[in-house]
Amino acid sequence: MARWLGITLRRIEERFMTDPKPLSLHVPEPPVRPGGKPDFSQMTIPQAGGVRRPPVDVAAHDILDLAYSIIRVLDRRGQAVGPWAEGLDHDRLKGGLRAMMKTRAYDARMTMAQRQGKTSFYMQCTGEEAIACAFQTALEKGDMNFPTYRQQGLLIAQGWPLVDLMCQVFSNENDRLKGRQLPVLYSVRDAGFFSVSGNLGTQYVQAVGWAMASAISGDTRVAAAWIGDGSTAESDFHAALVFASVYRPPVILNVVNNQWAISTHQAIAGGENVTFAARAHGYGIPSLRVDGNDYLAVHAATAWAVERARSNLGPTLIEWVTYRVGGHSTSDDPSKYRPKEESDAWPLGDPIERLKNHLIVLGVWSEERQAQLRAEIDEEVLAAAREAESHGTLHDGPKPSTATIFEGVYKEMPRHLREQRQEMGI
């Protein structure tokens, strides 16, 4: 045996010595680059209503297929079909349409303000409005979102004042964060909106920890973690999944797959050969993959996951399949890395148009009412912007007092800070 093994090893060694083959790495590439024709042929999109709806107490291994499909409710004719069609009443649907349109109008106004030099930076969520706006409607007062910088719809959907958000973007005298955060990194505890962090991924472990604390204290509140497809490559994402898997806290783990992480395609983060939803199954966590541009599908999937969490059945990971229509931020030019026509070719459509069409099919809406609502919202957003600007902008008007640099750091101000404040005479 030893003689045979020695001969075999020598033959292998001789073969590689005579014909060595260099190793190589696989670097994922997007389907098409600028100048090419948009291509989403790699996507498998099931028919609306074609994906089953399991009971909330289902085991993770029994819904592995749902991590590879896409839950859809609205078909191409604007009808709600299938087991995930919950039949939201007309008023709630109209409220959802208004929230999405208001979010988009707010984004447009703040982007314009950035171009005018009234703020340094802004990030839109154009094309992704249904995810945050529909998600929020399935939560209750006291639940906590741990968002990224593209979930402003969570606040707008619950009627949070636009003026308050705009003042934070302008870093003016009414900025609740006193100019200490970058624009769009909001923090609104009263609205269940945890401080947005510029360090991507940190909010995932924080959400799991908050949910663990809720369970330890015997509370009934649930947490929602948010992350983008690119940030799933961060170690915090996997650390959060480990703790969520082990301790089963009441948390919904959201992955917003909008296809692009700044200028890198989602394949770079591991989305080429496996879905982001499928990653949860390595940790024994149930997961869903959902059409993020379908307001009804988003609401239904969220309600399912929230019911699981509130019933003490543990975490759920949801991958929201959507598309980032605008640039990563106002500092980004997406035409440098993807075709300009790609957003128009996105096969899941526009979330606002899809919900509008559904309401028209129901006979409770029209194109005329849509135009009227758009005009009302534009006027409302413009009025809010004027009021916010009256309190100052980046370069003009009053700013937070310098005295505030000593506030909100310690519960009780230490002696050395009191001395520094006295030296400054403030």
C-alpha positions as CSV (number, residue, x, y, z in Angstrom):
1,M,0.0,0.0,0.0
2,A,2.8,2.4,1.0
3,R,4.7,1.5,-2.3
4,W,1.5,2.2,-4.4
5,L,0.9,5.5,-2.6
6,G,4.4,6.6,-3.2
7,I,4.2,5.8,-6.9
8,T,0.9,7.7,-7.2
9,L,2.2,10.8,-5.5
10,R,5.3,10.8,-7.7
11,R,3.1,10.6,-10.8
12,I,1.0,13.5,-9.6
13,E,4.0,15.5,-8.8
14,E,5.6,14.8,-12.3
15,R,2.4,15.8,-14.0
16,F,2.1,19.2,-12.3
17,M,5.8,19.8,-12.7
18,T,5.6,19.2,-16.5
19,D,2.3,21.0,-17.1
20,P,1.6,23.5,-14.3
21,K,-1.6,25.5,-14.5
22,P,-1.7,29.0,-12.9
23,L,-4.4,29.7,-10.4
24,S,-6.9,32.6,-11.0
25,L,-9.5,34.4,-9.1
26,H,-13.1,35.0,-10.2
27,V,-14.1,38.6,-10.0
28,P,-17.8,39.1,-10.6
29,E,-18.9,41.6,-13.3
30,P,-22.3,43.3,-13.8
31,P,-24.3,41.9,-16.7
32,V,-23.7,45.1,-18.7
33,R,-21.6,48.3,-18.6
34,P,-22.3,51.8,-19.8
35,G,-23.1,51.9,-23.5
36,G,-24.5,48.4,-23.4
37,K,-28.1,47.2,-23.5
38,P,-29.7,46.7,-20.0
39,D,-29.9,43.0,-19.2
40,F,-32.0,41.4,-16.4
41,S,-32.3,38.0,-18.1
42,Q,-30.5,36.4,-15.1
43,M,-33.5,37.2,-13.0
44,T,-36.2,34.5,-12.5
45,I,-39.5,36.3,-11.7
46,P,-42.4,34.1,-10.8
47,Q,-46.0,35.0,-11.6
48,A,-47.8,37.2,-9.2
49,G,-49.7,35.1,-6.6
50,G,-47.7,32.0,-7.5
51,V,-45.6,31.7,-4.3
52,R,-47.1,29.8,-1.3
53,R,-47.8,31.4,2.0
54,P,-46.7,29.2,5.0
55,P,-47.9,29.4,8.6
56,V,-45.9,31.8,10.7
57,D,-44.6,28.9,12.9
58,V,-43.0,27.1,10.0
59,A,-39.5,25.8,10.4
60,A,-36.7,27.4,8.4
61,H,-35.8,24.2,6.5
62,D,-39.4,23.9,5.3
63,I,-39.4,27.2,3.4
64,L,-36.0,27.0,1.8
65,D,-37.7,27.5,-1.6
66,L,-39.0,30.9,-0.5
67,A,-35.4,32.1,-0.3
68,Y,-35.0,31.6,-4.0
69,S,-38.3,32.7,-5.4
70,I,-40.0,36.2,-5.2
71,I,-43.2,36.9,-3.4
72,R,-45.5,39.0,-5.6
73,V,-49.1,40.2,-5.2
74,L,-49.8,42.8,-7.9
75,D,-49.9,41.3,-11.4
76,R,-49.3,43.3,-14.6
77,R,-53.0,44.2,-14.8
78,G,-52.9,45.9,-11.4
79,Q,-54.9,43.1,-9.7
80,A,-54.0,41.7,-6.3
81,V,-53.8,37.9,-6.5
82,G,-52.6,34.9,-4.6
83,P,-52.2,33.8,-0.9
84,W,-50.3,36.9,0.1
85,A,-53.0,39.3,-1.1
86,E,-54.4,40.5,2.3
87,G,-57.0,42.8,1.0
88,L,-55.9,46.1,2.6
89,D,-58.8,48.5,2.7
90,H,-59.0,51.4,0.2
91,D,-58.1,54.1,2.7
92,R,-54.9,52.3,3.8
93,L,-53.9,51.8,0.1
94,K,-54.5,55.5,-0.6
95,G,-52.4,56.3,2.5
96,G,-49.6,54.1,1.2
97,L,-49.7,55.8,-2.2
98,R,-49.6,59.2,-0.6
99,A,-46.7,58.2,1.6
100,M,-44.6,57.0,-1.3
101,M,-45.4,60.0,-3.4
102,K,-44.5,62.3,-0.5
103,T,-41.2,60.5,0.0
104,R,-40.3,60.9,-3.6
105,A,-41.2,64.6,-3.7
106,Y,-39.2,65.1,-0.5
107,D,-36.2,63.4,-2.1
108,A,-36.5,65.6,-5.2
109,R,-36.7,68.8,-3.2
110,M,-33.7,68.0,-1.0
111,T,-31.7,66.9,-4.0
112,M,-32.4,70.3,-5.6
113,A,-31.4,72.0,-2.3
114,Q,-28.1,70.2,-2.4
115,R,-27.5,71.3,-6.0
116,Q,-28.2,74.9,-4.8
117,G,-25.6,74.6,-2.1
118,K,-28.1,74.6,0.8
119,T,-26.7,71.3,2.1
120,S,-23.6,69.4,1.5
121,F,-25.0,65.9,0.7
122,Y,-28.2,64.0,0.1
123,M,-29.3,60.4,-0.6
124,Q,-32.5,59.5,-2.4
125,C,-34.5,56.3,-2.2
126,T,-36.2,56.7,-5.6
127,G,-37.7,53.5,-6.8
128,E,-37.5,51.9,-3.3
129,E,-40.3,53.8,-1.6
130,A,-42.7,50.9,-1.2
131,I,-40.2,49.0,1.1
132,A,-40.0,51.5,3.9
133,C,-43.5,53.0,3.5
134,A,-45.3,49.6,3.5
135,F,-43.1,48.1,6.2
136,Q,-43.8,50.8,8.7
137,T,-47.6,50.3,8.5
138,A,-47.1,46.7,9.9
139,L,-45.3,48.0,13.0
140,E,-46.7,49.2,16.3
141,K,-45.9,52.2,18.5
142,G,-42.8,51.3,20.5
143,D,-41.2,49.0,17.9
144,M,-37.7,50.2,16.8
145,N,-36.2,50.5,13.4
146,F,-32.4,50.4,13.0
147,P,-32.2,51.9,9.5
148,T,-29.6,52.8,6.9
149,Y,-29.6,56.1,5.0
150,R,-32.3,55.1,2.5
151,Q,-35.3,54.5,4.8
152,Q,-36.7,58.0,5.2
153,G,-40.0,56.5,4.2
154,L,-40.2,54.9,7.6
155,L,-40.7,58.4,9.1
156,I,-42.7,59.9,6.3
157,A,-45.2,57.0,6.3
158,Q,-46.1,57.7,10.0
159,G,-46.6,61.4,9.3
160,W,-43.4,62.7,10.9
161,P,-43.0,66.5,10.0
162,L,-41.0,67.1,6.9
163,V,-39.7,70.4,8.4
164,D,-38.0,68.4,11.1
165,L,-36.2,66.2,8.6
166,M,-35.2,69.1,6.5
167,C,-33.8,71.0,9.4
168,Q,-31.5,68.1,10.0
169,V,-30.4,68.1,6.3
170,F,-29.7,71.8,6.5
171,S,-27.9,71.6,9.9
172,N,-29.7,74.8,11.0
173,E,-30.7,76.2,14.3
174,N,-33.7,73.8,14.5
175,D,-31.6,70.7,13.7
176,R,-32.5,68.3,16.6
177,L,-29.0,66.8,16.2
178,K,-27.3,70.2,16.5
179,G,-25.3,69.7,13.3
180,R,-23.4,66.7,14.7
181,Q,-24.6,64.3,12.0
182,L,-24.1,64.2,8.3
183,P,-27.3,65.1,6.4
184,V,-29.9,62.2,6.1
185,L,-28.4,60.5,9.2
186,Y,-31.6,61.1,11.1
187,S,-32.4,60.1,14.7
188,V,-36.0,60.2,16.0
189,R,-36.5,58.1,19.1
190,D,-40.1,59.0,19.4
191,A,-40.8,57.6,16.0
192,G,-39.0,54.3,16.6
193,F,-36.1,55.4,14.3
194,F,-32.7,54.7,15.8
195,S,-29.8,57.0,14.9
196,V,-28.5,56.3,11.4
197,S,-24.8,55.3,11.4
198,G,-22.3,56.3,8.7
199,N,-20.4,53.1,9.6
200,L,-22.3,50.5,7.5
201,G,-23.4,47.4,9.2
202,T,-23.3,48.5,12.8
203,Q,-27.1,48.9,13.0
204,Y,-27.6,45.1,12.3
205,V,-25.9,44.0,15.6
206,Q,-27.6,46.9,17.4
207,A,-31.0,45.8,16.3
208,V,-30.4,42.2,17.4
209,G,-29.1,43.4,20.8
210,W,-32.1,45.7,21.2
211,A,-34.5,42.8,20.4
212,M,-32.7,40.6,22.9
213,A,-33.1,43.3,25.5
214,S,-36.9,43.5,24.7
215,A,-37.2,39.7,25.2
216,I,-35.1,39.7,28.4
217,S,-37.2,42.4,29.9
218,G,-40.4,40.6,29.0
219,D,-41.6,43.4,26.7
220,T,-43.7,43.0,23.6
221,R,-41.8,45.3,21.2
222,V,-39.9,44.1,18.2
223,A,-36.9,45.4,16.3
224,A,-36.2,45.8,12.6
225,A,-32.7,45.8,11.2
226,W,-31.9,47.3,7.8
227,I,-28.9,46.7,5.6
228,G,-28.1,47.0,1.9
229,D,-26.8,44.3,-0.4
230,G,-23.3,45.6,-0.4
231,S,-23.1,45.9,3.4
232,T,-23.9,42.2,3.8
233,A,-20.2,41.7,3.1
234,E,-19.5,43.4,6.4
235,S,-18.7,41.2,9.4
236,D,-21.4,42.8,11.5
237,F,-24.0,41.2,9.2
238,H,-22.8,37.7,10.1
239,A,-22.3,38.5,13.7
240,A,-25.9,39.7,14.0
241,L,-27.1,36.5,12.3
242,V,-25.2,34.3,14.8
243,F,-26.8,36.0,17.8
244,A,-30.2,36.0,16.1
245,S,-29.9,32.3,15.4
246,V,-28.7,31.4,18.9
247,Y,-31.0,33.5,21.0
248,R,-34.0,33.9,18.7
249,P,-34.9,37.5,19.6
250,P,-37.9,39.3,18.1
251,V,-36.2,40.9,15.1
252,I,-36.9,41.3,11.4
253,L,-33.6,41.3,9.4
254,N,-34.1,43.3,6.3
255,V,-31.7,43.2,3.3
256,V,-32.6,45.8,0.6
257,N,-31.1,44.4,-2.5
258,N,-31.2,47.4,-4.9
259,Q,-28.6,45.8,-7.2
260,W,-25.8,48.4,-6.6
261,A,-23.5,49.3,-3.7
262,I,-22.2,52.6,-4.8
263,S,-20.5,51.6,-8.0
264,T,-20.2,47.8,-7.4
265,H,-22.8,45.4,-8.6
266,Q,-24.5,43.2,-6.0
267,A,-22.6,40.2,-7.3
268,I,-19.5,41.6,-5.5
269,A,-21.2,41.1,-2.2
270,G,-22.0,37.5,-3.0
271,G,-25.3,37.8,-4.9
272,E,-24.1,36.1,-8.1
273,N,-24.7,32.4,-7.3
274,V,-27.0,32.6,-4.3
275,T,-29.6,35.0,-3.0
276,F,-29.1,37.1,0.0
277,A,-32.2,35.5,1.5
278,A,-30.6,32.1,1.3
279,R,-27.8,33.1,3.6
280,A,-30.2,33.0,6.5
281,H,-30.6,29.3,6.1
282,G,-26.9,28.7,7.0
283,Y,-27.9,30.0,10.4
284,G,-31.2,28.2,10.7
285,I,-33.2,31.4,10.3
286,P,-36.4,31.4,8.1
287,S,-36.3,33.8,5.2
288,L,-38.4,35.3,2.4
289,R,-37.5,36.9,-0.9
290,V,-40.0,39.6,-1.8
291,D,-40.8,42.0,-4.7
292,G,-39.7,45.3,-3.1
293,N,-41.6,47.3,-5.7
294,D,-45.0,45.7,-4.8
295,Y,-46.6,47.7,-1.9
296,L,-49.0,44.9,-1.1
297,A,-46.3,42.2,-1.1
298,V,-44.1,44.3,1.2
299,H,-46.9,44.8,3.7
300,A,-48.0,41.2,3.7
301,A,-44.4,39.8,4.1
302,T,-43.7,42.4,6.9
303,A,-46.9,41.5,8.7
304,W,-46.0,37.8,8.5
305,A,-42.5,38.4,9.9
306,V,-43.8,40.8,12.6
307,E,-46.4,38.2,13.7
308,R,-43.6,35.6,14.0
309,A,-41.5,38.0,16.1
310,R,-44.3,39.1,18.4
311,S,-45.4,35.5,18.9
312,N,-41.9,34.7,20.2
313,L,-41.1,32.6,17.2
314,G,-37.8,34.3,16.6
315,P,-36.1,36.2,13.7
316,T,-37.0,36.4,10.0
317,L,-34.7,37.6,7.3
318,I,-36.3,39.3,4.3
319,E,-34.6,40.2,1.0
320,W,-36.4,43.0,-0.7
321,V,-35.6,42.8,-4.5
322,T,-35.7,46.4,-5.9
323,Y,-33.6,48.8,-7.9
324,R,-31.8,52.0,-7.0
325,V,-33.0,54.4,-9.6
326,G,-30.9,57.4,-8.7
327,G,-27.2,57.7,-7.8
328,H,-25.8,56.3,-4.6
329,S,-25.8,59.9,-3.4
330,T,-25.5,63.4,-4.7
331,S,-21.8,62.7,-5.0
332,D,-22.3,59.8,-7.4
333,D,-22.7,59.6,-11.1
334,P,-24.2,56.2,-11.9
335,S,-23.8,56.7,-15.7
336,K,-20.1,55.9,-15.1
337,Y,-20.8,52.2,-14.2
338,R,-24.2,51.3,-15.6
339,P,-26.4,52.1,-18.6
340,K,-28.5,55.2,-18.3
341,E,-31.5,53.2,-19.5
342,E,-31.1,50.4,-16.9
343,S,-33.7,51.8,-14.4
344,D,-36.3,52.0,-17.2
345,A,-35.7,48.4,-18.0
346,W,-36.1,47.2,-14.4
347,P,-38.6,44.3,-14.8
348,L,-40.4,44.9,-11.5
349,G,-41.5,48.4,-12.5
350,D,-42.2,51.5,-10.4
351,P,-43.8,51.1,-7.0
352,I,-45.9,54.2,-7.2
353,E,-47.2,53.5,-10.7
354,R,-48.1,49.9,-9.6
355,L,-50.1,50.9,-6.6
356,K,-51.8,53.7,-8.5
357,N,-52.8,51.2,-11.2
358,H,-54.2,48.9,-8.5
359,L,-56.3,51.6,-7.1
360,I,-57.7,52.4,-10.5
361,V,-58.5,48.8,-11.1
362,L,-60.4,48.8,-7.8
363,G,-62.4,51.8,-9.1
364,V,-61.4,54.1,-6.3
365,W,-58.8,56.2,-8.1
366,S,-58.1,57.9,-11.4
367,E,-55.3,59.6,-13.4
368,E,-57.0,63.0,-12.6
369,R,-56.9,62.3,-8.8
370,Q,-53.3,61.2,-9.2
371,A,-52.4,64.5,-10.8
372,Q,-54.3,66.4,-8.1
373,L,-52.5,64.5,-5.3
374,R,-49.1,65.1,-6.9
375,A,-49.8,68.8,-7.0
376,E,-51.0,68.9,-3.4
377,I,-47.9,67.0,-2.3
378,D,-45.5,69.2,-4.2
379,E,-47.1,72.3,-2.6
380,E,-46.8,70.7,0.8
381,V,-43.2,69.8,0.4
382,L,-42.3,73.3,-1.0
383,A,-44.0,75.0,1.9
384,A,-42.1,72.7,4.3
385,A,-38.8,73.5,2.6
386,R,-39.4,77.3,2.9
387,E,-40.2,77.0,6.5
388,A,-37.0,74.9,7.2
389,E,-34.9,77.3,5.2
390,S,-36.2,80.2,7.3
391,H,-34.2,78.6,10.2
392,G,-31.0,78.5,8.1
393,T,-29.2,76.4,5.6
394,L,-25.6,75.1,5.2
395,H,-24.2,78.6,4.4
396,D,-27.0,81.0,5.3
397,G,-29.0,81.8,8.4
398,P,-28.7,80.8,12.0
399,K,-26.8,77.7,13.2
400,P,-26.9,75.7,16.4
401,S,-25.3,77.5,19.2
402,T,-21.6,76.6,19.9
403,A,-22.7,76.0,23.5
404,T,-24.4,72.8,22.4
405,I,-21.1,71.1,21.8
406,F,-21.0,70.4,25.5
407,E,-24.6,69.0,25.6
408,G,-25.8,65.5,25.1
409,V,-22.4,63.9,25.6
410,Y,-22.6,62.9,29.3
411,K,-25.6,62.5,31.6
412,E,-23.8,64.7,34.1
413,M,-21.2,67.0,32.7
414,P,-17.7,66.3,34.2
415,R,-15.6,69.0,35.8
416,H,-13.1,69.4,32.9
417,L,-15.9,70.1,30.4
418,R,-17.5,72.6,32.8
419,E,-14.2,74.4,33.0
420,Q,-13.7,74.4,29.2
421,R,-17.2,75.9,28.8
422,Q,-16.4,78.6,31.3
423,E,-13.2,79.4,29.5
424,M,-15.1,79.8,26.3
425,G,-17.6,82.1,28.0
426,I,-20.7,80.2,26.9
